[in-house]
Amino acid sequence: MTAVTAKPYLHPPLLKRGDTIALAAPAGPIGEDLLRQGLQLLRDCGIKKVKYASDICRRDHYLAGSDQRRIEELHQLWDDDEVKAIIAVRGGYGCARLLPRLDFDLIRTKPKILVGFSDLTILLNTISRQTGLVTFHGPMLSTLVRDGRETLEATLNELTVHAQQRLKIKDLEILRPGEAQGLLIGGNLACLAQLLATPYEPAWEGAILLLEEVNEAAYRIDRLLTQLSLAGRLDTLAGIILGDFLDSDGHSINERDLIWQRLLDLTPETIPVWANFPAGHGRRNLLLPIGRTVHIDSSSAALELR
């Protein structure tokens, strides 16, 4: 088994009944109809206290407002002592533009739950690396509307005292067996590649790397994986978990097996590699703690939080 010593982390307080949840738009814009549907879904699941900016549906081309407005919104919600969790409304693009403006001292001194995926990969990993705060790769408001009440209730349960410490994964594909332990990092493949050679890169050595992608051709995924390999980032990992790799229609990408083999060729034979893990842009998107030590065991197809 490849293992590393567990490192201390800062876990945000878990949610309690009646806590306030905030919505934020740090990346792409959300439409008013989708926002209304999301708010109704939250109410249907018993979330009565929801905060969000009055201009949350603002739009600046492909962004949810200017960089200054988006970072201002995020900081205001983070500084609000009533807010216990922040859920992104959608991904798209824009989080990387906020990194130089992030107030890491504020985030560290007022730890709270942050949930998102896709472009939020940028914030999840950067905040975790810079502050030690555990963040959460999981559904956003836009995908919760698509996936419905059951997904939202499961996500909320994981953010309360009911959080599972051991996840037994059905239909998991073991591409390379093994057992490993390390800090969980990652998320969207293109976003992670975007962080290479910046001050905001994740700590790759000894980590369990989660990867997912959507609407990218096989050769583009190959190119991104090759970039990570040439940069030496795949050599020192403890393990790899592959989530959804989907096309624009939500189906598995063409030549998926070719990509799996390419990844195996690019990584040491000592690194366990899992595929078909329920994380990413598909309808199964389990909540996963970025920056927390996890243990993966191929013999039991289980992921444990440590």
N, C-alpha and C positions, 0 to 999 in steps of 0.2 A: 504494500500500500504506500502511495505517495502521501506524505503528511507534513503539515507545518504546525508550529506551535500556535495555538489560538491567541489572537490578539484582543486586547480590550476594545470594546465598542460602546457607543452611546446609543441606547435604545430609547426612542420616544415613548412617552406614557401611552398606554393602550387606551382605546376609546371606552367610554362608559355611556350608558343610556342617558340621553338628554344632552350630550356634548354637541358643540357647534362644529359643523363641517363647512369649510370654505371651498369655493370654486375659483380657479385661476386660469388665465389664458396666456402662458408664457411663450407660446409658439404660434401656431396658425389660428385663424379666426373661426369662431363658431357662429352658426346662423341662429336667428331668434327662435325659429320653430324647433330646432334641435335642443336649444337651451330649455324651452318650455317643456318639452317631452322629458328631458332629464330631471328637471325640478319636480315634475309630477311623479316620476319614478322614485325619487328620493322620498317624497311625501308618502307614497304608497308603502314604502318600507319602514315608515315610522321616523324618518329623519325630519324633525320639525324646525330645527335651527340651522339654516343654511345662509352663509354670507357670500356675497360676491359684489364686485364693483358695478355700479349702475351702467357703466359703459363697456361691460364685458364682451358685448357683441361688436365692439369697434373693429374696424378693418383698415389696414394700410397695405394694399395690394395683397401679397401672400402672407402677411404678418397680422397678428392681433394687436395692431397699434405700433407706435414707435418703440425703439429700445428703451427709452426713458420711461414711457408709460407702462410698459410691461414689467420692468424691474421695480418701478414704484409700486405697482399693484402687488407684486410678490412680497416686497418688503413690508408693506402695510399689513397684509394678512399675517405675515410671520410675526410681526410685532404686536399683534392683537392677542392679548392673553385669553380672550374668550374662545378663540379658534384653536381646536385641538388637532385637526387634520386638514390638509389641503389636497384636493383632487384636481388634477389638470382636466380641462374640458376637452382638449384634443391635442394631437401632435402636429405633424406637418414639418415646419422648419422655424428656427428662430432662437432656440435656447442657447446655442453657442455664442450668439451675439451678446448675450447677457453676462457671460462669465467674468469679464473684467470688472463688472459693476456689482457683483454679488457681495453682500455684507456677510462674510463668514462668521464674524464675531457675533452678530445678531442671531444667526442660525444656530451657532454652538450654544449660546447662552439661553435660548428659548427653544429647546428641542421639541419638534412636533412631527407628526406623520406627513410624509409627502408621497403621493401615489401617482404613477403614470407609466408610460412606456413609449416606444417609438422615439420621437425626437426628445422626449423627456429623459431618455438614456443619458443625455449630456448632463442634465442637472442631477440625476440620481447618483451617478458615479462621481461627479466632481464634488458635490456636497459631502458624500460619504468619505472621499479621500481627504478632503481639506479639513473636515470637522470631526470625523469619526462617527457621525450620526448615521444610523441605519435608515435607509430609504426603501421604498417599496415599488418594485416592478410589478405593475398590475393594471387593471382596467381603468379607463378614463370615462368621463361622462358620455362622450360620443359613442364609445363601444358598449357602454352599459345600456344605452337606449336600444342598440341593436340586439344585445344579448338577453336583456330582460331582467325581471325581478330575481330570478333564481341566482344569477351571477352576482348581482348586487348584494343579495343577502349573504352569499358565501364569502364575498369580499369583506363585508362588514363584520362577519363572524371572526374572520382571521385577524381583524384589527382590534378585537376585544380580548377578554380573558379566555376566549374559546380557541385561541390560536393553536394550531396543530404543531407539534414538535417533530412529527415524522410523517412524511408524505409518501404513500405507496402509490406508484405510478402505473396505471393500466396501459397496456399496448406500447410500452416503452421498447425502443429498438436499441439493443446493445451492440454498437458498432465495434467497440473494443472493450472487453471486460476489464474489471479491476475495481479497486477501492481507493478512495482519495478523500482528503480533507483540506479545506482552505477557505479563505474569504471569498464569498460570492461577488463577482463583478460582472458587468456586461449588459446585454440587451441588444439593441439594434446594431447590426454589423456595420452599416455605413456610418452611423454616428460614432462608433468606437474608432473606426479608421480616421475619422475627422479629428479625433483628439490626439493622434500620434504626433510626437515631437512638439507638443504644446505643454505649458505648465500644468495642464489640467488632465493629463493622462492618468488612467487608473494604474494601480500597482499590480502588474501582471504576475510577478514571481510568486509561485506557490498558490495561485488563485484557482478557483473553480470558475470557468468562463462560460457564461450564458450567451448564446448567439441566436438571433432571429432576424428575418428579413421578409419584405413584401414587395411585389411588383418590380423585381429585378431579374433580368435574364441570367441564365446559368453562367455565361461567360463573365458577367459583371460580378457575380458572387465569387467566382474563381479569382478574378482580379483583386477583390478586396481581401480574400483569404491569403493570396500570394503576397499582398502588401504587408499584412500582419506578419507573415513568415519571414519576408526579407528584412523586416525591421527587428527580427529576433523575438517577437512578442509571444510566439506560440511554443518556444523551446522550453520555457521554465514553468509552464502551467502545471497545476496538479491534476486537473481534469477539465473536460469540456461537455457542456450540455447544449444540444441543438434543439431549439424550439421550432416554431412554425416557419417554413420557407414557402411562401404562397405567391401566386400570381394575382393580377388585379381582380380576378373573379373569385378569389378565396380558395382556389385549388392548389395542390402541391405543384411546385414549379416543374417544368419539363427537365429531364436529365438530372433529377434529384440524386439518384444513386451515383452518378458521375461526380457530383459535388461532394457527396459523402466520402467517396474514395479519394478525391483530391485532398480533403482535409486529413484523412488518415495518412496519406503520403507526406503531408507537410508537418506532421507531429511525431514526437518520439513514441516508440512502441510501448513505453511505460505509462503513457497517459490514457486513462479510461475515457471513452467517448460514448455519450448517449445521444440518441436521436428520438424524434417524435415526442418530445417533452411538451406538455400543454402550457406553452408560454408564447406570447407574441400576438400577431394580428388575427389569429383564428378565434373561433368562438370559445375555446378553452384557454383561458389565460389566468393561470394560478397566481396568486399573490406571492412574491418571492422577495426576501430581504436582502437588498444590495448592501454589502459592507458587513455582513454577519458571517461567522464561520459556519459552514455546512459540511456535512459528511455524506458522500455518495457511495453506495454499495451495490454493485451490479448483481451480486448473487441474490439479493432480495428486491432489487429494483426500487429501492427506497432512498429518499433524501431526508436527512435528519438535520435539524437546527442544533448547533452547539453553543 
